[in-house]
């Protein structure tokens, strides 16, 4: 090993004498331009508002007094919504109207849903059909992967 090390030292000294180890001369540039890349802001995946309800009158039968009047609600991306109230206050009725699966519930006003919105619903009755030994996060993740609009590649974090 010492022989090969001495051989390399001699070779480096020889290369130094021949000028092979000197740095190359610096190129002279009159105007140096540093390229810049400017990107526009990324598009928002679902727009700012996911669901908007304007001046809605909500009820089951148009011939009877509506259950809820003058409902105005905007649900932007990332918003968490909590409905709280006594029995019969109209919480479930409002949620049904927000879901939009019974369009005649909104007797007046407008329900505007973002085109890319995928709305999932967990009703009160569904809880009775679930595996009581499973954790909630396991049930949600399972449905996100195998449900009607499921995606087998969805991560645990995205499913939550």
C-alpha positions, 0 to 999 in steps of 0.5 A, spaced: 500 500 500 505 504 501 508 503 494 502 505 491 501 511 495 508 513 493 507 512 486 501 516 486 504 522 490 510 522 484 504 522 479 501 528 482 508 532 483 509 530 475 502 533 473 503 539 477 510 541 474 506 540 467 501 544 469 495 539 469 492 541 476 492 548 474 485 551 474 482 553 467 482 560 466 476 564 467 471 566 461 470 573 460 463 575 460 460 582 458 453 581 460 451 575 465 444 573 465 441 569 471 435 565 468 429 566 473 423 562 472 416 565 475 410 560 475 403 563 476 400 560 483 397 553 482 390 553 481 385 551 487 383 544 486 376 545 488 375 553 488 374 557 494 367 555 495 365 548 495 357 549 497 353 556 497 346 556 499 342 563 498 336 565 500 333 558 501 326 556 504 327 549 506 321 544 507 318 537 505 311 539 502 310 546 498 303 546 501 305 547 508 309 552 512 316 551 510 321 548 516 327 553 515 326 560 512 332 565 509 337 560 509 344 563 507 350 559 508 357 559 504 362 553 506 369 554 503 374 549 503 377 547 509 371 549 513 368 545 519 361 545 520 357 544 527 349 543 527 347 543 534 340 544 537 334 541 540 330 535 537 325 538 531 329 544 530 331 542 523 338 540 523 337 534 519 332 537 514 338 542 513 343 537 512 338 533 507 337 540 503 345 541 503 346 534 500 342 536 495 339 529 493 332 531 494 332 538 490 324 539 491 326 541 499 329 547 497 322 551 495 325 557 494 333 560 493 339 557 490 343 551 492 350 552 488 355 546 488 362 546 486 363 542 480 369 538 483 365 537 490 364 529 492 360 529 498 360 524 503 354 523 508 354 519 514 347 518 516 344 517 523 342 510 521 348 508 518 352 507 525 347 501 527 350 498 521 357 499 522 362 494 525 362 496 533 369 493 534 372 497 528 375 504 529 372 510 526 378 511 522 379 504 519 371 505 517 373 511 513 379 509 510 376 502 508 370 506 505 375 511 501 378 506 498 373 501 496 366 505 496 362 507 490 367 512 488 373 509 492 380 509 490 385 504 492 391 508 492 388 513 497 393 514 503 391 514 510 392 521 511 387 523 505 382 518 507 381 522 513 
